[in-house]
Amino acid sequence: MNVMLPRVEWARALERVSAAVPSRSTLSALRCIAVEATDGAVRSRASSLSLHMRAQTKPIRVDREGGIALPENILRPLVQSLNGDTITLDVDQERLVATLTCLGKEYRIHGLPATELPQMPVPSGDDVLSFQVGCAALERVIGDATAFAARDETMPTICSVYFDATSNERVSVVGFNRHRLSVTGMDTEVTATGETRSAILPRDHAEKIARALPGGDVLATVAITRKLLGVTIPDLEVASALTEGEYPGYAAFVERVRKGVVARVKVNRRDLLEAVERLLILSDKENITLRKVSLRADAGDSGLTVSRSVPQVGNAEEVVPAEADERVAVSCSGVYLKDALVGLTGDDLELQFARMADGMPPIVLIEAGSRFISIAPMEDSEE
């Protein structure tokens, strides 16, 4: 193989696919990025067996086709650190040695056959669900869900992002961790050739896919089968294995919460966020996971009182201008509330409070645009 590549574009391609390289693996091929020149194009691909990425770079020229797998921890930082505009990659296919030339400097790297990496799987067959969405929108909804998804890998079904396409005109993307729930809807035309209508995507894979997207209005095609989710844009292909199991029935919970609303408070989102951020500074460094804050408002426009108390550390209270239709008082995780407020746009916000049963403290509910957020209450003894 002998090709000349634009360095910056190739470095970007290597950065993207490196997300699929496992941090630890006993298989040396999985620690490599395969670089292949075929049909006048150069493709770089990596795989962890469960996550596969392939990025295409338009070459300046292709003098000889071929391929090689090179160690990711050498190839990627080397290409990124060089200063030239172009790089020539020449591969001795018999000796499996790649020579990179840039600004007169030569670097020789020993590799493996490109065929030792798993081939890129493609969602296909008689049961495929697909839809198209802009890359910026897809990145945003994945980010909404991953922020709320569980981190405990012993619970794989909720340590995931859930894609729900039961509607032909809308896809809901869900994150849940038993104490908080985020549902973001995307209006799009859904095409389904079989019974598959949903996918449970591992959270870490979802985060890597979102980071690899270019943003903007570039259209991404998402295809889902029973075992695979694929994302395709003009210069990038991603395929991820799915988590097996059944996702919690979030839709019924959403309807119950909506029916249980007992109070509404109108407040400026930015003012509330700044108050919560200041209160969270007041923390015991040995116990900072949830960091409870209390919310209290009387009916009328006397404001929303936000307070926090930490034994042997101190306490604080702020009143944020607000208007409430009923008296309400509840404690919840300040961290979760902050995450919710950061992920929203605009300043006008309506906090809703839903009581699921008599005698129970209300759930904090936010509905803004296409997003639904709920945060479970905390008991006074919880921190």
HUNOR-V138953 format. One record per backbone hydrogen bond with DSSP energy under -1.0 kcal/mol. CO is the residue of the C=O (numbers start at 1). NH is the residue of the N-H. E is the energy in kcal/mol with one decimal. If there is no record, write none. Layout:
co:CO nh:NH e:E
co:CO nh:NH e:E
//
This chain:
co:1 nh:91 e:-3.5
co:2 nh:63 e:-2.3
co:2 nh:64 e:-1.8
co:3 nh:89 e:-3.0
co:4 nh:60 e:-2.5
co:4 nh:61 e:-1.4
co:5 nh:87 e:-2.4
co:6 nh:10 e:-2.2
co:7 nh:11 e:-2.9
co:8 nh:12 e:-2.1
co:9 nh:13 e:-1.9
co:10 nh:14 e:-2.6
co:11 nh:15 e:-2.3
co:12 nh:16 e:-2.1
co:13 nh:17 e:-2.3
co:14 nh:18 e:-1.7
co:16 nh:19 e:-1.3
co:17 nh:20 e:-2.0
co:18 nh:21 e:-1.4
co:28 nh:31 e:-1.1
co:29 nh:32 e:-1.6
co:31 nh:72 e:-2.4
co:33 nh:70 e:-2.5
co:34 nh:45 e:-2.5
co:35 nh:68 e:-1.9
co:36 nh:43 e:-2.9
co:37 nh:66 e:-1.4
co:38 nh:41 e:-2.2
co:41 nh:38 e:-2.0
co:42 nh:57 e:-3.0
co:43 nh:36 e:-2.7
co:44 nh:55 e:-2.9
co:45 nh:34 e:-2.6
co:46 nh:53 e:-2.3
co:50 nh:241 e:-3.0
co:51 nh:48 e:-2.3
co:52 nh:239 e:-2.4
co:53 nh:46 e:-2.3
co:54 nh:237 e:-2.6
co:55 nh:44 e:-2.9
co:57 nh:42 e:-1.4
co:61 nh:4 e:-2.3
co:64 nh:2 e:-2.6
co:66 nh:37 e:-3.1
co:68 nh:35 e:-3.2
co:69 nh:112 e:-2.5
co:70 nh:33 e:-2.8
co:71 nh:74 e:-1.4
co:71 nh:75 e:-2.9
co:72 nh:76 e:-1.5
co:74 nh:78 e:-1.7
co:75 nh:79 e:-2.5
co:76 nh:80 e:-2.2
co:77 nh:81 e:-1.6
co:78 nh:82 e:-1.1
co:85 nh:7 e:-2.6
co:87 nh:5 e:-3.1
co:88 nh:101 e:-2.4
co:89 nh:3 e:-2.3
co:90 nh:99 e:-3.2
co:92 nh:96 e:-1.9
co:92 nh:97 e:-1.2
co:96 nh:111 e:-2.6
co:97 nh:92 e:-2.7
co:98 nh:109 e:-2.8
co:99 nh:90 e:-2.4
co:100 nh:107 e:-2.2
co:101 nh:88 e:-2.4
co:102 nh:105 e:-2.1
co:105 nh:102 e:-2.2
co:107 nh:100 e:-3.1
co:109 nh:98 e:-3.0
co:112 nh:69 e:-3.1
co:113 nh:116 e:-2.0
co:114 nh:117 e:-1.4
co:128 nh:193 e:-2.0
co:129 nh:224 e:-3.3
co:130 nh:191 e:-2.9
co:131 nh:222 e:-3.0
co:133 nh:220 e:-3.1
co:134 nh:138 e:-2.5
co:135 nh:139 e:-2.7
co:136 nh:140 e:-2.0
co:137 nh:141 e:-2.4
co:138 nh:142 e:-2.1
co:139 nh:143 e:-2.1
co:140 nh:144 e:-2.4
co:141 nh:145 e:-1.9
co:142 nh:146 e:-3.0
co:143 nh:147 e:-1.7
co:145 nh:149 e:-1.3
co:152 nh:155 e:-1.9
co:155 nh:158 e:-1.2
co:155 nh:159 e:-1.4
co:158 nh:150 e:-2.1
co:159 nh:203 e:-2.0
co:161 nh:201 e:-3.0
co:162 nh:174 e:-2.6
co:163 nh:199 e:-1.8
co:164 nh:172 e:-2.7
co:168 nh:190 e:-2.8
co:169 nh:188 e:-1.1
co:171 nh:186 e:-2.4
co:172 nh:164 e:-3.0
co:173 nh:184 e:-2.3
co:174 nh:162 e:-2.4
co:175 nh:182 e:-2.6
co:176 nh:150 e:-1.4
co:179 nh:376 e:-3.2
co:180 nh:177 e:-1.8
co:181 nh:374 e:-2.1
co:182 nh:175 e:-2.2
co:183 nh:372 e:-2.7
co:184 nh:173 e:-2.8
co:186 nh:171 e:-2.5
co:191 nh:130 e:-2.8
co:197 nh:165 e:-3.1
co:199 nh:163 e:-2.8
co:200 nh:243 e:-3.1
co:201 nh:161 e:-3.1
co:202 nh:206 e:-2.4
co:203 nh:207 e:-2.4
co:204 nh:208 e:-1.8
co:205 nh:209 e:-2.4
co:206 nh:210 e:-2.4
co:207 nh:211 e:-2.0
co:208 nh:212 e:-1.3
co:216 nh:136 e:-2.0
co:218 nh:135 e:-2.7
co:220 nh:133 e:-2.1
co:221 nh:232 e:-2.2
co:222 nh:131 e:-1.9
co:223 nh:230 e:-3.2
co:224 nh:129 e:-2.9
co:227 nh:242 e:-1.5
co:228 nh:225 e:-2.9
co:229 nh:240 e:-2.8
co:230 nh:223 e:-2.6
co:231 nh:238 e:-2.4
co:232 nh:221 e:-2.6
co:233 nh:236 e:-1.4
co:235 nh:56 e:-2.1
co:236 nh:233 e:-2.8
co:237 nh:54 e:-2.6
co:238 nh:231 e:-2.3
co:239 nh:52 e:-2.8
co:240 nh:229 e:-2.3
co:248 nh:250 e:-2.2
co:249 nh:253 e:-1.1
co:250 nh:254 e:-2.5
co:251 nh:255 e:-1.8
co:252 nh:256 e:-2.0
co:253 nh:257 e:-2.5
co:254 nh:258 e:-2.3
co:255 nh:259 e:-1.9
co:256 nh:260 e:-1.0
co:260 nh:355 e:-2.7
co:263 nh:353 e:-2.3
co:264 nh:325 e:-2.1
co:265 nh:351 e:-3.1
co:266 nh:323 e:-2.0
co:267 nh:349 e:-1.8
co:268 nh:272 e:-2.3
co:269 nh:273 e:-2.7
co:270 nh:274 e:-2.4
co:271 nh:275 e:-1.9
co:272 nh:276 e:-2.5
co:273 nh:277 e:-2.6
co:274 nh:278 e:-2.0
co:275 nh:279 e:-2.2
co:276 nh:280 e:-2.1
co:279 nh:282 e:-1.3
co:281 nh:283 e:-1.5
co:284 nh:287 e:-2.6
co:290 nh:335 e:-1.7
co:291 nh:334 e:-2.4
co:293 nh:332 e:-2.5
co:294 nh:307 e:-2.3
co:295 nh:330 e:-2.4
co:296 nh:305 e:-3.3
co:297 nh:328 e:-2.7
co:300 nh:324 e:-3.1
co:304 nh:320 e:-3.1
co:305 nh:296 e:-1.9
co:306 nh:318 e:-2.8
co:307 nh:294 e:-2.9
co:308 nh:316 e:-2.6
co:310 nh:313 e:-2.2
co:310 nh:314 e:-2.6
co:314 nh:310 e:-3.3
co:316 nh:308 e:-2.4
co:318 nh:306 e:-3.3
co:320 nh:304 e:-3.2
co:322 nh:303 e:-1.1
co:323 nh:266 e:-3.0
co:324 nh:300 e:-2.9
co:328 nh:297 e:-2.6
co:330 nh:295 e:-3.5
co:331 nh:378 e:-2.7
co:332 nh:293 e:-2.8
co:333 nh:337 e:-2.2
co:334 nh:338 e:-2.5
co:335 nh:339 e:-2.5
co:336 nh:340 e:-2.1
co:337 nh:341 e:-2.3
co:338 nh:342 e:-2.7
co:339 nh:343 e:-1.6
co:347 nh:269 e:-3.7
co:349 nh:267 e:-2.7
co:351 nh:265 e:-3.0
co:352 nh:365 e:-3.3
co:353 nh:262 e:-3.5
co:353 nh:263 e:-1.2
co:354 nh:363 e:-3.5
co:357 nh:360 e:-1.9
co:363 nh:354 e:-2.5
co:364 nh:375 e:-2.4
co:365 nh:352 e:-3.2
co:366 nh:373 e:-2.7
co:368 nh:371 e:-2.1
co:370 nh:185 e:-2.1
co:371 nh:368 e:-2.1
co:372 nh:183 e:-2.6
co:373 nh:366 e:-2.8
co:374 nh:181 e:-2.3
co:375 nh:364 e:-2.3
co:379 nh:382 e:-1.6
co:383 nh:291 e:-1.2
//
